[in-house]
Amino acid sequence: MAIPAKPEQARGARGEVRLTASGRLPMIEHMLRQPRRLLGIVLIVSAAVVTGHAAELQSRTAVAFDRYVAATEARMAGERAGDGPFLWVDRQPQAARLDADRRLLAGEVVIDRLRTRDTSGDDIDIPKGMVHHWVGTVLLPGVALDETLAMVQDYDRYAEIYTPNVEQSALLGREGNRFRPSPRPYPSRLPTVEYPAHFETRLMSRNGGFRWACRWVSLSHLLAGQRIGLEEVDDGVWDVYYSYVRLGQMDERTGQVEDALGRRMRNPKV
């Protein structure tokens, strides 16, 4: 993890954590910068490639994903140099930015899908694979950067801070601002999600959808086998959640789910 040697100590500052993983050696970069408003925001950007079938990663798939990672890192380097807005929230259109701010102030975790393109503006094809590239943003009000850094760097206490998801943790070594923590394997199965009593719940099918009355509602096959929650916020209008993450909003009259930007949710194609 690379961290600025002299982070700004302003209370209510923004932090951005970006991750890219090729499936072999994850690389993590942690950057901190002064906010445009008095908000403490942490962004987690992650990218990973999965194959279309349960098989070993093919060399051409790995090469294409390495190209995707390189293009993503080049874009991030430009943002650090000031070529564009530093934070994901600041790169959104005004309507989307205002909506994200509203949701952050309400305590939500704002998640959206990212897509890196090549220098020509074209999508980077990943043969026999699919890239999952997401950004998550959360508001940390009234938190100073030195407090945030102290917690992020306290690997020996991760098992205490992130229990029960982390059972054991340790710092294996440090060279300046680069840290080598012990690996944290992901659980083989996601824990069962529980929702408030007033929520409706549905089990996601292998086809990436669920039944609502007489309609079939398409969402995402990435949630296959997981239980989602729906909270009615208006007559026939439901916010759709996975755990505490708001995925979008469903209108039961149309049977469609739209994200915060009004884009229809659908299963991505491999």
C-alpha positions in Angstrom: 0.0 0.0 0.0 1.6 3.3 -1.1 0.7 6.3 1.1 1.7 10.0 0.8 4.6 10.8 3.1 3.0 14.0 4.4 -0.8 13.7 4.2 -2.8 16.9 4.7 -4.2 17.1 8.2 -7.5 18.9 7.5 -10.5 17.5 9.4 -13.2 16.3 7.1 -10.8 15.4 4.2 -11.3 13.0 1.4 -9.5 9.7 1.0 -9.5 7.4 -2.1 -8.4 3.8 -2.1 -8.0 2.2 -5.5 -7.4 -1.4 -6.1 -6.6 -3.4 -9.2 -6.1 -7.1 -9.2 -4.9 -9.3 -12.1 -5.8 -12.5 -10.3 -2.1 -13.1 -9.5 -0.7 -10.2 -7.5 -3.1 -7.5 -6.2 -1.8 -3.9 -6.3 -3.2 -1.4 -3.9 -2.7 2.4 -4.0 -3.9 4.7 -1.3 -4.1 8.5 -2.0 -5.3 11.4 0.0 -6.3 14.8 -1.0 -8.0 18.0 0.3 -11.8 18.0 -0.2 -13.9 20.4 -2.3 -16.4 20.5 0.6 -16.1 19.5 4.3 -16.9 15.9 3.7 -14.8 12.9 4.6 -15.1 10.4 1.8 -13.4 7.1 1.1 -13.7 5.6 -2.3 -12.8 2.0 -3.1 -12.2 1.2 -6.7 -11.7 -2.4 -7.6 -11.2 -4.3 -10.8 -11.0 -8.0 -11.3 -11.3 -10.4 -14.2 -13.2 -13.7 -14.1 -13.5 -16.3 -16.8 -16.7 -17.2 -18.4 -16.4 -20.8 -17.2 -14.8 -22.6 -14.2 -11.4 -22.9 -16.0 -7.8 -21.7 -15.7 -7.2 -18.1 -16.9 -6.1 -18.2 -20.5 -2.9 -16.3 -21.5 -4.8 -14.0 -23.9 -7.3 -13.2 -21.2 -4.5 -12.3 -18.8 -2.8 -10.2 -21.4 -6.0 -8.3 -22.2 -6.6 -7.7 -18.5 -3.1 -6.5 -17.9 -3.8 -4.0 -20.8 -7.0 -2.9 -19.0 -5.0 -2.4 -15.7 -2.3 -0.4 -17.5 -4.9 1.9 -19.1 -6.7 2.3 -15.7 -3.4 3.2 -14.0 -2.6 5.7 -16.7 -6.0 7.4 -16.2 -5.4 7.4 -12.4 -1.9 9.0 -12.9 -3.5 11.8 -14.9 -6.0 12.4 -12.2 -3.2 12.6 -9.6 -1.4 15.1 -11.9 -4.5 17.3 -12.0 -5.5 16.5 -15.6 -9.1 15.8 -14.4 -11.2 15.6 -11.2 -9.4 13.5 -8.6 -12.5 11.8 -7.1 -15.1 9.7 -8.8 -17.9 11.9 -7.3 -16.4 15.0 -8.9 -16.3 13.4 -12.3 -20.1 12.8 -12.5 -22.6 15.1 -14.2 -24.2 17.6 -11.9 -27.5 15.7 -11.4 -25.6 12.5 -10.5 -23.2 14.4 -8.3 -26.0 16.0 -6.3 -27.8 12.7 -6.0 -24.6 11.0 -4.7 -24.0 13.8 -2.2 -27.5 13.4 -0.9 -27.1 9.7 -0.5 -23.7 10.0 1.2 -25.1 12.5 3.7 -27.9 10.0 4.4 -25.3 7.4 5.3 -25.5 5.3 2.2 -22.7 3.5 0.4 -22.8 4.7 -3.2 -21.6 2.1 -5.6 -21.4 2.3 -9.4 -19.8 0.4 -12.2 -16.7 1.7 -13.9 -15.3 1.1 -17.4 -11.8 1.9 -18.7 -11.4 2.5 -22.4 -8.3 2.7 -24.6 -6.8 5.9 -26.0 -9.2 5.8 -28.9 -12.2 5.7 -26.6 -13.1 2.1 -27.4 -13.9 -0.6 -24.9 -11.0 -3.0 -24.1 -12.0 -6.5 -25.2 -11.3 -9.3 -22.7 -11.5 -12.6 -24.6 -13.0 -15.4 -22.6 -13.3 -13.2 -19.6 -15.4 -10.4 -18.0 -14.1 -7.4 -16.0 -15.9 -6.5 -12.8 -14.8 -2.9 -12.2 -16.7 -1.0 -9.5 -16.3 2.1 -7.3 -17.7 2.5 -3.8 -18.0 5.7 -1.9 -18.8 6.3 1.8 -19.0 9.5 3.9 -16.8 9.7 7.1 -18.0 12.9 8.7 -15.7 14.7 11.2 -12.7 12.3 10.7 -9.2 13.7 10.3 -6.7 12.2 7.8 -4.3 11.2 10.6 -7.1 9.2 12.3 -8.0 7.5 9.0 -4.4 6.6 8.2 -3.8 5.2 11.7 -6.7 2.8 11.3 -5.9 1.8 7.7 -2.3 1.1 8.7 -3.1 -0.8 11.9 -3.0 -4.3 10.3 -2.3 -6.0 13.6 -5.8 -4.9 14.8 -7.7 -5.8 11.6 -9.1 -8.9 13.2 -10.5 -6.7 15.9 -11.7 -3.9 13.7 -13.3 -6.0 11.0 -14.6 -9.0 13.0 -16.1 -11.4 12.0 -15.0 -11.0 8.4 -11.3 -11.1 9.4 -10.2 -13.8 11.7 -6.5 -13.2 11.8 -4.2 -10.4 10.6 -0.7 -9.1 10.9 1.8 -6.7 9.4 4.6 -8.8 7.8 6.8 -5.9 6.8 7.1 -2.2 5.9 9.5 -0.3 3.7 8.8 3.5 4.1 5.3 4.0 2.9 4.8 0.5 1.5 3.2 -2.1 3.7 3.1 -5.9 3.4 0.2 -7.2 5.3 -0.7 -10.9 5.7 -3.1 -12.1 3.0 -6.8 -12.2 3.9 -8.6 -15.0 2.0 -12.2 -14.3 1.0 -14.8 -16.6 2.5 -15.9 -19.4 0.2 -19.6 -18.3 0.7 -21.1 -14.9 1.5 -22.8 -14.7 4.9 -26.6 -14.8 4.9 -28.0 -11.3 4.6 -30.8 -10.2 7.0 -33.2 -7.3 6.2 -35.5 -5.2 8.3 -39.0 -6.6 9.0 -40.8 -4.1 6.7 -38.7 -5.2 3.7 -39.9 -7.6 1.0 -37.2 -10.2 0.1 -36.6 -12.3 -3.0 -34.1 -15.0 -3.8 -32.1 -14.3 -7.0 -32.2 -17.0 -9.6 -29.3 -18.3 -11.6 -30.6 -16.3 -14.5 -30.0 -13.0 -12.6 -33.6 -12.1 -11.9 -36.5 -12.6 -9.5 -40.3 -12.9 -9.6 -42.4 -10.0 -8.6 -46.2 -10.7 -8.8 -46.6 -12.0 -12.3 -43.5 -10.3 -13.7 -40.0 -11.4 -14.2 -37.5 -8.6 -13.1 -34.0 -8.8 -14.4 -31.2 -7.5 -12.2 -27.8 -9.2 -12.4 -26.6 -12.8 -12.5 -23.7 -11.7 -10.2 -26.2 -12.0 -7.3 -27.4 -15.5 -8.3 -28.3 -17.5 -5.2 -28.3 -14.3 -3.0 -31.3 -12.8 -1.2 -32.1 -9.2 -2.0 -34.3 -6.7 -0.1 -37.0 -4.3 -1.4 -38.3 -1.3 0.5 -41.4 0.5 -0.7 -40.6 4.3 -0.9 -43.7 5.4 -2.9 -46.8 3.8 -4.3 -45.5 0.9 -6.4 -41.9 2.2 -6.2 -39.3 0.1 -4.4 -35.7 0.7 -3.5 -33.7 -2.5 -4.2 -30.9 -3.5 -1.8 -28.3 -6.2 -1.4 -27.4 -6.0 2.3 -27.0 -2.3 3.0 -26.1 -1.4 -0.6 -28.8 0.3 -2.6 -28.7 -1.2 -6.1 -31.4 0.8 -7.7 -35.1 1.5 -7.8 -37.9 -0.8 -9.2 -41.2 0.4 -10.6 -43.6 -2.5 -10.1 -45.8 -1.2 -13.0 -43.0 -1.8 -15.5 -41.0 -4.5 -13.7 -37.7 -2.6 -14.4 -34.9 -1.6 -12.0 -33.0 1.6 -12.7 -29.8 2.8 -11.0 -29.3 6.4 -9.6 -28.6 7.7 -13.1 -31.8 6.3 -14.5 -30.0 3.5 -16.4 -31.9 0.2 -16.6 -30.2 -2.7 -14.8 -29.6 -5.7 -16.9 -27.4 -8.8 -16.9 -24.0 -8.0 -18.4 -23.0 -10.1 -21.4 -19.9 -12.3 -21.2 
